[in-house]
Amino acid sequence: MHSKLAKKRKKWIKKLKRTTRRYRPDKWLSSLQNSFLRLTGWHSRIKRDAYLKKLKAGDIILAKPLTRQLSLYALLYRIVLHANHIHSMLYLGEGKILHTTAASGVVIAKVPKKIYRSDRYTIMRQLSLNDDERRSIAREALDWQDYKLDFGGLLSNVPAKYFNMKKPPVTSSNGRIWCSKLINQIYEDVLNIRLVKTQQVPTITSEDLWHSPVLTDIRTIA
């Protein structure tokens, strides 16, 4: 009789300990805090701000959005050229980027909200640059504001890449540009650094920047 009661007592003590560990108040508070941060958007903001500290002026942000989010132009690059990275942005510092949009051409904007997501963005860096050179790139980039997007070049670049043509068969006009071409041009103008092979320059894409021999993915840097 006593042995049965002792066994039951031990069983209930073990169960009580497991329940106590499972419902610890500090875990509740931590879980509640994380839920609050996610609901209010602060969770993403904290991650974003922490990641921004890793970036330097002159870094190149390559976007790889979901296929369902792509525009017609971007969809052609994804389907025909099997491009993973679709868009390029130049980091200027202080949370700002230079890139191209269909509506306004070359503009300055804020860094994407979810820049910390490695499945959506890749950060490429020219490791040999010093701080003065990085600042020079950011200054030069400001002069490109309000240039228009080269729709003709951007669209005809797809068959040009596919058939290994030397350049896109159609361009809108002089003074127009697209994102990856813009970034390569800034690097050439300021530092005489060509980010891709010479024959790739007229048909340069964001995917070419990802394969650039002079750029390094910062996530691979120890």
Secondary structure, 3 states (H helix, E strand, C coil): CHHHHHHHHHHHHHHHHHHHHHCCHHHHHHHHHHHHHHHHCHHHHHHHHHHHCCCCCCCEEEECCCHHHCCHHHHHHHHHCCCCCCEEEEEEECCEEEEEECCCEEEEEECCCCCCCCCCEEEEECCCCCHHHHHHHHHHHHCCCCCEECHHHHHHHHHHHHCCCCCCCCCCCCCEECHHHHHHHHHHHHHCCCCCCHHHHHHCCHHHHHCCCCCEEHHHCC
